[in-house]
Amino acid sequence: MPTEQGGDVRALVLDIAKALVDEPELVTVEAIEGPESTVLELRVAQRDLGKVIGKQGRTARSLRTIIGAASMKLHKRHSLEIIEDGLPGGATSGVAGAV
């Protein structure tokens, strides 16, 4: 997997998330760049949310560990937020929240 530039961490998260879910076409990762860190906002279909979070948050924690390892190589901090916003494929109204 590429890890030379900040955008490649985004691509890494996107590839992993698409492999985990039932509706990979609805997976998006937005990188919000800051001066010292980048926030990666992961959005998936509502019914796939549990797959990227995992039991007791284990899958999400593993994703964050991988991001942390890639961040160390790039010397720039990255963080992951899993956004619940009611994408198609689920039955929510549009509530946003970070995990």
Phi, psi and omega in degrees: 000141180287138176218031182278328184231163181302324179295336180287333174293320176300314179296323178298312178298318180299314180296316180295314181298318179298327179288337184272333192260167177275336181239074184296336180291344180262003180278130174226148175228121179251130178261122177252106186278135172240177182295326182240350182210164177233132176260127177257118179260113181262126177237134177225169175300147182308317183287348177263356183303317179297330181289324180274341176273314179080171179295127181054027177076016185294319181293316178299319179296321178295318176301316180295326177294316178297316179298319179298319179295317178295323180296321180298321179292325182273350182059035175216132183287136174235143175228155183246130171241128176262114188264129175258108181226017174071042175299156178307149183106002179212177184238067174235167186268339182131030179281130180254142177196155180252146177246000000 
